């Protein structure tokens, strides 16, 4: 029995490595040709290409591994079914669960591996890629992104922003510190929300604190309504903020959510991404399980083209559903934990139903 399990695993791993290599190569080729103009226009060095490749591969692996596992499961079990090896094993008293158990165990191990990569490796890779593509090559104005805020300098001002949403052209938690020529603070301005309109940042309510440059004491507090400010940035300059969550792991996102909510800001987007950090790695396990009934239902009609086609169809469907429920989560139409786990739960139920129909 151990020999049989080893043969199953050996066949599965061989096909999985081929699928992973093929998917990464295709993904990397398409992605690279989309960005090649940016590399050439800005005279990228050999080291820039190396940084791009070395940091892209782990991030791509996290995205394509579930699809690779699904494809491998369909091809492995489909091949055994086509040659009647599944029938021979079951006629000898070997249960279907015994056949898929080592393959599902490997899928679980790979899920755990993705969880570790998402927590300790991928955020750093995304940070390196964002800096290379958005700052070093594209020459965008750089803002200092921390785990919690954006900081940048504009002439005699230092500006802090808690949350930037370039898609909605809004900034939340804006604080502007203005200094004199001796770098002594003379004014602080605070606003909860700034919205970009007509080339300026429109503010409903602005609170100003005027300081005595010599003593540093507050000498006056003003409250102004309907103010237009020039923050020396447009929403496009904050476009890298949309990728800030990709640079954070689960623990960092959890801390960010607590901080934003403690300060009164909406952290729904960050909370959805936080739960996605846990849900996405287990897609490998769900896809592996879903591939079992699809492979066995084809029987002797299984072939490589059909297996790859089924896998791609399932993968596209999963991606559409996952994107849809995530968007609902961002819009507060679904609780964040539901938005993160819904697609996995739906496909798990589909796999159970299909597997029961195979057993019958």
SULTA-V271285 format. One line per field, one symbol per residue. ss: DSSP state (H for helix, E for strand, L for the rest). phi: phi as a letter, one per 40 degrees, with the letter a starting at -180 (. if undefined). burial: # if it has 9 or more other C-alpha atoms within 8 Angstrom, else .. Layout:
BEGIN
ss->???
phi->???
burial->???
END
This chain:
BEGIN
ss->LHHHHHHHHHHHHHHHHHHHHHHHHHHHHHHHHHHHHHHHHLLLLHHHHHHHHHHHHHHHHHHHHHHHHHHHHHHHHHHHHHLLHHHHHHHLLLLHHHHHHHHHHHHHHHHHHHHHHHHHLHHHHHHHHHHHHHHHHLLLLLLEELLLLEEEEELLEEEEEEEEELLLLEEEEEEEEEELLLLLEEEEEEEEEEEEELLEEEEEEEEEEEELLLLLLEEEEEEEEEEEELLLLLHHHHHHHHHHHHHLLHHHHHHHHHHHHHLLLLLHHHHHHHHHHHHHHHHHHHHHHHHHHHHHHHHHHLLHHHHHHHHHHHHHHHHHHHHHHHHHHHLLLLLHHHHHHHHHHHHHHHHHHHHHHHHL
phi->.cccccccccccccccccccccccccccccccccbccccccbfcccccccccccccdcccdccccdcccccccccccccccccgccccccccgcccccccdccccccccccccccccccbbddcccccccccccbcccfcccbccbcbabbabbfcbbbbbcabbcccfbbbgcbbbbbcccgbcbabbbacabbcafgbccbcbbbbbcbcdccgccbabbbbbfbbbbcgabdccbcccccccccbccccccccdccccccgccbcdcccccccdcccdccdccccccccccccccfcccaccccccccccccccccccccccccccccgcbcdccccbdcccccccccccccccccc
burial->....#..##.##..##..##..##..##.........##....#...##.##..########.###################.###..##...#....##.###..##.###.#########################......#..#####.#.###########..############...########.####...##############..#.#..#..#.##...#..##.##############.###.##.###...#.#############.################.###.##...##.###..#..#..##..##.###.#.#.#.#######..##.###.##..#..
END
